Amino acid sequence: MSGKDENTRQYYFSAAEIAAMPERLHRHQFNENAVRMTRTLGDPAGLEDMGLHIVRLEPGRESTEFHFHGQDEEFLMILSGRGIAEIGDDRIEVGPGDVMAFPKNSPAHVMHVPEGAGEDLVYLMGGTRAPVDICTYPKAGLRMTRADGVKEVARLDDLRKV
């Protein structure tokens, strides 16, 4: 069996190659405690309609702001560590091998790593990239729209039916 060649280079990532990828710090625009260290796999593979990332959360951090998407779907698979997933009104302890999948308009969700966890939480995260999405942040009272890469935000209290 031969190794990776130019024809497979963009489609296959060994564990060693993934570990060597630089992590990018991502701080959520509506939650300064949501700090993710991210290795992006989808972009180098040429994925256009789906994002794919390996994410590491340190103890005391959150994955994002409590949210749900109107058009994008997303999934997470815990690779190592433990955390608390908040899905709607439920709180669930999550660990290696656990999977969460969120279709369009699913309950709002977020993950937390307890301050004294003693280890980072690492997970594989993926999701669709619809040309238009509406993301609602119920605890923050915000709704963000994204249309062809342009994001706009409004307070939920300011929205009116027309």
trRosetta pair geometry for C-beta under 8 A, 3 or more apart (Angstrom, degrees):
i j d omega theta_ij theta_ji phi_ij phi_ji
2 5 6.8 12 129 -36 125 112
4 8 5.3 -124 -146 87 74 109
4 9 5.9 100 164 -90 112 60
4 12 5.9 -150 -110 78 113 124
4 14 7.6 -112 -37 -32 136 109
5 8 5.9 74 51 25 63 93
5 9 7.1 -88 110 -43 29 87
6 9 5.6 -24 -138 -12 33 122
8 11 5.3 -83 -159 53 61 105
8 12 5.0 8 160 10 104 119
9 12 7.4 -83 -134 47 12 83
10 44 6.5 -152 -144 149 81 73
10 45 5.6 133 162 -133 82 43
10 46 5.8 46 158 -14 135 111
11 45 6.3 84 -108 -144 41 95
13 17 4.9 -130 -164 87 76 124
13 18 5.2 88 146 -59 118 91
13 41 6.1 -114 9 -136 159 108
13 44 7.8 85 -76 91 126 129
13 45 7.7 -83 -30 -70 114 106
14 17 4.6 98 53 5 78 101
14 18 7.1 -143 94 -4 42 85
15 18 5.7 -54 -148 37 33 112
15 19 6.3 33 154 -19 66 107
16 19 5.7 -54 -146 37 30 111
16 20 6.4 26 155 -17 64 110
17 20 5.8 -61 -148 39 30 109
17 21 6.9 48 150 -40 63 92
18 21 5.7 -37 -158 5 37 116
18 39 6.2 100 -170 137 79 152
18 41 7.2 -12 -115 -87 104 113
18 54 6.5 69 -176 4 120 153
21 39 4.5 100 95 -147 129 115
21 40 7.8 -148 167 45 142 53
22 39 7.6 159 85 -109 32 84
23 37 4.2 10 175 177 135 98
23 38 6.3 123 -161 52 75 30
23 39 5.8 -60 -100 -60 64 80
23 56 6.8 -45 -128 32 141 121
24 37 7.4 150 66 -159 33 51
24 38 5.1 -38 61 66 86 89
24 39 7.6 139 11 -85 81 35
24 40 7.0 1 18 -17 129 104
25 35 6.6 -18 -164 -168 93 96
25 36 7.6 146 -157 80 44 47
25 37 6.1 -25 -95 -101 59 66
25 38 7.8 150 -97 18 11 84
26 35 7.3 155 80 -156 49 47
26 36 4.7 -17 62 63 101 96
26 37 7.8 175 19 -87 78 19
26 38 5.3 20 -3 -2 122 129
27 32 6.3 9 -177 -139 118 54
27 34 6.8 120 -160 86 52 68
27 35 5.2 -13 -99 -103 77 77
28 31 4.4 12 82 52 127 87
28 32 7.6 -129 65 -71 77 22
28 34 3.6 8 9 83 126 128
28 35 7.9 -115 2 -66 78 38
28 36 7.9 71 -42 -3 87 102
28 62 7.9 -53 11 93 139 101
28 64 5.3 129 -89 -145 144 55
28 65 5.4 177 149 -23 147 89
30 65 4.4 -16 87 -47 108 159
30 137 5.8 -23 113 -140 163 171
30 140 5.1 14 170 -128 130 168
30 142 6.2 -140 -120 42 149 154
31 34 3.9 60 96 -2 114 115
31 62 6.2 -61 145 77 139 132
31 64 6.8 107 44 163 138 35
31 65 4.0 169 -23 -77 124 88
31 140 7.5 -110 -60 -70 91 132
32 35 7.9 11 167 -52 48 95
33 60 7.6 -103 -164 146 107 78
33 61 6.2 -173 165 -136 75 56
33 62 5.3 63 112 15 95 106
34 61 6.9 105 -128 -179 29 86
34 62 4.4 -56 -92 86 75 94
34 63 6.3 -10 -146 96 99 21
34 64 5.1 80 -157 -118 145 16
34 65 6.0 -100 -22 -46 154 60
34 110 7.8 -89 -101 -150 121 115
35 57 7.7 126 83 -134 63 72
35 58 7.3 -17 88 31 109 104
35 61 5.1 -91 51 -136 84 129
36 55 4.9 -34 -166 -155 118 111
36 56 7.2 129 -167 61 66 46
36 57 6.2 -42 -111 -82 69 79
36 61 7.6 157 -72 151 50 137
36 63 6.5 48 -78 -148 115 55
36 64 7.8 0 -37 -64 127 70
37 55 7.0 132 71 -162 51 56
37 56 4.3 -28 67 63 107 99
37 57 7.6 -178 22 -74 82 30
37 58 7.5 69 -8 -31 117 92
38 53 5.1 -22 -160 -171 105 129
38 54 7.3 146 -155 77 53 48
38 55 5.3 -15 -101 -104 77 76
38 56 7.7 -160 -69 23 35 71
39 53 6.5 148 75 -163 48 71
39 54 4.5 -6 57 57 105 99
39 55 7.9 -152 27 -70 67 36
40 43 5.1 15 144 21 125 110
40 44 7.0 129 111 -6 87 93
40 51 7.7 -64 -141 -164 97 89
40 52 7.4 104 -165 82 59 59
40 53 5.3 -33 -104 -104 56 88
41 44 6.6 -71 -160 44 35 101
41 45 6.1 26 154 -16 72 118
41 52 4.5 -63 73 109 100 104
41 53 6.5 179 15 -94 83 30
41 54 6.7 70 -27 -14 115 88
42 45 5.7 -69 -149 42 29 109
42 47 3.8 -68 -168 53 91 131
42 50 5.9 -138 -135 105 139 73
42 51 5.0 -163 35 -152 158 35
42 52 3.5 129 -54 28 99 86
42 53 7.1 -53 2 -48 103 64
42 126 7.3 128 -61 -126 128 91
43 46 7.8 53 179 -63 30 19
43 47 6.9 -75 -67 51 27 82
43 51 7.9 3 -42 -129 82 71
45 52 7.2 -1 28 51 136 134
47 50 5.0 -65 175 65 129 81
47 51 7.2 163 106 -93 127 23
47 52 6.2 77 33 4 161 111
48 129 7.2 -116 150 62 48 133
49 128 6.3 -24 159 -149 80 77
49 129 5.7 -159 -162 48 33 91
50 126 6.0 15 173 -177 109 102
50 127 6.6 177 -152 92 73 28
50 128 5.7 -45 -99 -104 73 44
50 129 6.3 -157 -80 -2 19 92
51 125 7.7 -11 113 117 101 88
51 126 6.3 178 90 -147 60 53
51 127 5.4 -1 50 56 98 78
51 129 5.9 102 -29 -57 89 109
52 124 7.6 -10 -167 -174 82 91
52 125 7.6 165 -150 89 39 52
52 126 4.6 1 -104 -105 71 100
53 124 7.5 160 86 -157 45 49
53 125 5.0 -17 65 64 93 96
53 126 7.3 168 21 -78 64 54
54 79 7.4 -2 -144 -2 102 152
54 122 6.8 8 178 -175 94 96
54 123 7.5 179 -152 91 57 33
54 124 5.8 -30 -100 -99 70 63
54 125 7.6 154 -101 18 21 78
55 63 7.2 70 136 -137 148 96
55 122 7.1 169 87 -150 48 51
55 123 5.5 -16 59 62 94 79
55 124 7.9 154 17 -102 79 15
55 125 5.3 20 -4 0 123 126
56 120 5.1 11 -172 163 97 138
56 121 7.3 153 -155 80 49 48
56 122 5.0 -13 -101 -100 77 82
57 61 4.7 -152 -170 85 92 118
57 62 7.5 -74 -148 139 135 4
57 63 6.0 -69 -75 -82 142 71
57 81 7.8 -171 61 110 86 158
57 83 6.9 46 74 -89 138 142
57 111 7.1 -167 -4 105 167 112
57 113 4.8 167 120 -19 114 132
57 120 6.2 158 76 -166 44 82
57 121 4.5 -9 56 58 103 99
57 122 7.8 -167 21 -73 67 38
57 123 8.0 7 0 11 104 102
58 61 5.1 80 61 -4 70 127
58 113 6.7 -173 109 76 27 148
58 120 5.5 -43 -100 -108 47 94
59 113 5.1 -118 -114 129 40 112
59 114 6.5 -25 -151 92 91 48
59 115 5.6 82 157 -160 100 25
59 116 6.8 145 -172 -13 139 4
59 117 4.2 -165 -107 36 106 102
59 118 7.0 89 -70 -3 144 23
59 119 7.5 99 -53 57 107 21
59 120 7.1 -105 -30 -90 69 48
60 113 6.6 -30 15 87 27 90
60 114 7.6 2 -69 150 46 25
60 115 4.3 50 -83 -108 89 69
61 112 7.7 -177 99 -148 37 55
61 113 5.6 17 54 38 71 110
62 65 7.8 73 120 -81 134 35
62 110 5.8 -2 -173 172 112 117
62 111 6.8 155 -158 85 61 50
62 112 5.2 -27 -102 -99 79 71
62 113 7.8 -159 -80 14 33 71
63 110 5.9 177 52 -165 95 65
63 111 4.1 53 -13 49 128 93
63 112 7.7 -106 -6 -62 81 34
64 67 6.1 -71 128 18 124 120
64 110 5.7 -136 65 -121 78 87
64 111 7.9 61 19 29 80 73
65 110 6.8 -74 152 -95 16 129
65 137 5.0 4 124 -134 125 124
65 139 7.3 -148 178 61 90 107
65 140 5.7 -2 -179 -25 136 136
66 86 6.6 -47 -109 96 108 127
66 108 5.0 54 165 154 86 120
66 109 7.0 -174 -145 86 65 11
66 110 4.4 -74 -86 -23 62 127
66 137 6.5 107 79 -155 65 70
66 138 6.4 -66 116 51 110 84
66 139 4.7 63 56 7 131 123
66 140 7.5 164 54 -12 87 89
67 108 5.7 -172 104 -145 5 91
67 109 7.2 -49 62 52 54 56
67 110 7.2 89 13 -65 70 92
67 135 5.5 8 -175 178 126 99
67 136 6.4 156 -153 81 71 46
67 137 4.9 -32 -94 -93 90 69
67 138 7.8 166 -105 5 39 72
68 102 7.1 -142 -133 -180 83 129
68 105 6.4 65 149 -141 126 28
68 106 5.6 -157 -140 69 117 63
68 107 6.5 -145 -79 134 136 18
68 108 4.5 -100 -29 -88 99 58
68 109 6.9 86 -79 9 80 79
68 135 7.3 178 89 -150 33 62
68 136 5.7 -10 58 56 80 94
68 138 7.9 24 12 -19 98 105
69 72 4.0 -64 170 57 157 87
69 73 7.2 -145 78 -70 132 27
69 74 6.9 105 10 -9 138 108
69 102 7.3 103 30 126 100 118
69 104 6.4 -82 104 -126 86 58
69 105 7.6 -89 91 -50 49 38
69 106 7.9 22 45 29 73 87
69 127 7.9 119 0 -171 163 137
69 133 5.6 -32 -159 -169 104 118
69 134 7.4 132 -163 75 54 48
69 135 5.3 -26 -102 -100 67 79
70 104 6.2 26 169 -165 30 96
70 105 5.9 39 -124 -67 52 83
70 133 6.2 153 56 -166 83 61
70 134 3.8 15 18 58 139 94
70 135 7.2 -127 3 -67 84 35
70 136 7.3 82 -44 -16 96 98
71 104 5.9 6 -117 -120 19 118
71 128 7.8 -105 134 98 73 121
71 130 3.9 -90 135 55 119 165
71 132 6.1 87 6 96 169 65
71 133 4.3 -132 53 -108 107 69
71 134 6.7 90 -5 18 96 69
72 104 7.2 135 60 -96 25 78
72 127 5.4 46 170 163 110 118
72 128 5.0 -168 -145 74 68 85
72 129 6.8 16 -113 -97 112 27
72 130 5.4 -136 -71 8 68 101
72 133 4.8 6 -21 -118 101 140
72 135 7.7 -8 31 -77 119 98
73 101 7.7 10 175 -179 103 82
73 102 6.4 179 -159 94 62 63
73 103 5.3 -19 -119 -129 111 42
73 104 5.9 -62 -71 -44 85 66
73 127 6.0 -170 94 -148 46 80
73 128 5.0 52 39 7 79 113
74 101 7.7 -175 99 -151 45 47
74 102 5.0 1 60 56 81 107
74 125 6.9 -1 -174 -173 107 88
74 126 6.8 173 -150 94 64 43
74 127 3.4 -23 -99 -92 80 120
74 128 7.5 -118 -66 19 58 66
75 99 6.7 -7 -174 -172 105 96
75 100 6.6 170 -154 90 57 55
75 101 4.5 -9 -107 -107 97 74
75 102 7.0 -176 -79 20 47 70
75 125 7.2 175 89 -148 51 48
75 126 5.5 -4 55 59 91 86
75 127 6.9 168 14 -75 59 69
76 99 7.0 167 87 -152 52 51
76 100 4.8 7 51 52 96 98
76 111 7.6 -137 132 -32 171 141
76 123 4.9 18 -173 159 100 137
76 124 7.0 154 -156 80 50 52
76 125 5.0 -9 -103 -101 81 78
77 97 7.6 -28 -173 -153 92 19
77 98 7.3 171 -150 89 53 43
77 99 4.9 -14 -101 -101 80 83
77 123 6.1 164 78 -162 40 85
77 124 4.6 -3 54 53 97 102
78 81 7.2 -122 -169 67 105 74
78 83 7.5 -162 -114 27 128 104
78 94 5.3 168 -48 151 149 106
78 95 5.8 175 119 147 151 16
78 96 5.5 -125 117 -98 99 27
78 97 6.6 -28 73 33 92 30
78 98 4.7 25 22 53 121 88
78 99 7.7 -134 10 -70 74 39
78 121 7.0 -57 -138 -168 101 94
78 122 7.6 103 -164 81 60 51
78 123 4.9 -45 -104 -99 46 101
79 96 6.4 -3 158 -124 19 83
79 122 4.6 -56 66 106 108 97
79 123 5.8 175 4 -103 85 34
79 124 6.1 92 -46 -22 113 86
80 96 5.6 16 -99 -85 40 109
80 119 7.4 -85 143 146 99 129
80 120 7.6 48 100 88 101 78
80 121 7.4 -175 95 -147 57 36
80 122 4.6 21 49 43 89 110
81 95 7.4 -145 104 -133 36 66
81 96 7.6 115 36 -56 38 84
81 113 7.0 -19 159 -123 131 120
81 117 7.0 42 -165 159 101 133
81 119 4.9 -153 -109 113 90 102
81 120 5.4 -91 -78 105 149 43
81 121 3.7 -147 106 -100 137 47
81 122 5.7 116 9 8 117 68
82 93 6.5 -3 -173 -175 107 96
82 94 6.8 161 -154 84 58 51
82 95 4.7 -16 -103 -93 83 92
82 113 7.8 120 92 -133 53 80
82 117 6.3 -167 68 -151 87 111
82 119 7.6 76 19 66 78 105
82 121 6.6 -99 63 -95 19 101
83 93 7.6 165 89 -153 33 55
83 94 5.4 -16 65 59 79 98
83 95 7.9 162 22 -75 60 52
83 111 4.9 46 134 178 141 108
83 112 6.1 167 -172 81 97 41
83 113 4.7 -60 -108 -88 101 65
83 114 7.5 177 -131 -6 53 71
83 117 7.4 -8 -88 -112 62 148
83 121 4.4 18 -43 -97 120 157
84 91 5.6 -4 -177 -172 110 99
84 92 7.1 145 -160 71 59 37
84 93 6.0 -38 -101 -98 66 54
84 94 7.2 152 -111 13 15 86
84 111 6.8 155 80 -157 46 63
84 112 4.8 -14 60 60 99 95
84 113 7.8 173 18 -87 75 23
84 114 6.8 76 -12 -46 112 89
85 91 7.3 160 81 -154 47 47
85 92 4.8 -20 60 63 97 94
85 93 7.9 158 17 -109 78 5
85 94 4.9 61 -20 -26 110 128
85 100 6.2 176 -141 -70 157 149
85 109 6.7 -9 -177 -163 94 105
85 110 7.6 167 -154 87 54 38
85 111 5.1 -30 -99 -99 66 84
86 90 7.3 164 -154 88 47 50
86 91 5.4 -17 -100 -101 72 75
86 109 6.4 164 89 -148 62 52
86 110 5.1 -1 54 58 106 82
86 111 7.4 -178 16 -88 72 32
86 112 7.0 45 -16 -7 107 104
87 90 5.2 -16 66 65 83 101
87 92 6.6 -3 13 8 110 118
87 100 7.2 -157 -79 -143 133 129
87 107 5.4 87 171 90 74 125
87 108 7.9 170 -153 88 41 44
87 109 4.7 1 -107 -105 67 102
88 107 3.4 -49 -59 -169 97 147
88 108 6.5 115 -86 48 44 67
88 109 7.5 -16 -22 -73 52 75
94 98 4.5 -141 -155 81 88 154
94 100 7.4 -45 -111 -36 146 116
94 111 7.0 -58 38 -128 139 119
95 98 5.8 94 55 -8 45 120
100 109 7.2 165 164 -175 143 157
102 106 4.1 -139 -159 46 81 153
102 107 8.0 -109 -130 53 104 59
102 109 6.2 -129 -88 18 142 144
103 106 5.3 121 56 -55 60 107
106 109 7.2 -7 111 -16 112 119
108 136 7.2 -92 -88 95 110 93
108 137 7.8 110 -137 -133 129 34
108 138 5.3 -106 -51 14 162 118
108 139 7.8 162 146 -14 155 91
111 121 7.1 -139 144 121 131 158
111 123 7.9 79 42 1 171 154
113 117 5.1 -60 173 -17 90 157
113 120 7.2 -19 -144 -148 163 43
113 121 4.7 -152 -90 -6 120 121
114 117 4.7 133 66 -58 80 89
117 120 7.9 108 102 -82 130 17
117 121 7.3 -47 162 -42 163 94
130 133 5.0 123 65 -64 108 91
131 147 7.1 31 146 -153 76 54
131 148 5.9 7 -173 -74 92 64
132 145 7.4 -14 -165 -172 85 93
132 146 6.9 170 -147 89 40 62
132 147 4.9 10 -110 -108 88 75
132 148 7.6 -11 -72 -27 73 63
133 145 7.4 167 87 -154 49 49
133 146 4.9 5 52 51 90 105
134 143 6.4 -2 -175 -177 96 103
134 144 7.4 163 -156 84 49 46
134 145 5.3 -19 -104 -102 74 74
134 146 7.9 -165 -75 21 33 69
135 143 7.2 161 83 -158 47 54
135 144 4.8 -12 61 61 98 96
135 145 7.9 180 22 -82 70 26
135 146 7.2 34 -4 -7 107 107
136 142 7.6 169 -156 95 47 52
136 143 5.0 -16 -107 -108 72 84
136 156 7.5 66 -150 -88 98 117
137 140 4.0 -9 131 44 121 114
137 141 7.3 -29 97 36 87 23
137 142 4.4 7 55 61 115 92
137 143 7.2 -162 23 -77 73 37
137 144 7.3 45 -11 -6 109 99
138 141 7.4 28 -176 -74 31 38
138 156 7.6 43 -124 -53 50 159
141 155 5.8 6 136 -156 101 80
141 156 4.8 -118 -170 24 65 108
141 157 6.4 2 -177 -17 119 95
142 153 5.6 -8 -171 -170 115 110
142 154 7.2 149 -154 78 67 36
142 155 6.3 -53 -100 -109 62 43
142 156 6.5 -106 -67 -29 12 86
143 153 7.0 158 82 -152 41 62
143 154 5.6 -18 62 62 90 85
143 156 5.8 103 -21 -83 101 75
143 159 6.6 26 27 -52 141 141
144 151 5.7 -2 -178 -168 111 102
144 152 6.9 164 -154 83 63 38
144 153 4.6 -26 -99 -96 81 83
145 151 7.0 163 84 -148 48 52
145 152 5.2 -7 56 57 95 89
145 153 7.8 -175 19 -80 64 37
146 149 7.0 5 -176 -111 96 9
146 150 7.0 159 -152 76 55 40
146 151 4.9 -19 -97 -94 81 77
147 150 5.6 -24 66 59 74 93
154 158 5.5 -119 176 74 101 119
154 159 6.0 106 119 -65 131 90
155 158 4.4 85 67 1 92 107
155 159 7.6 -151 94 -19 53 79
156 159 5.9 -45 -158 13 41 115
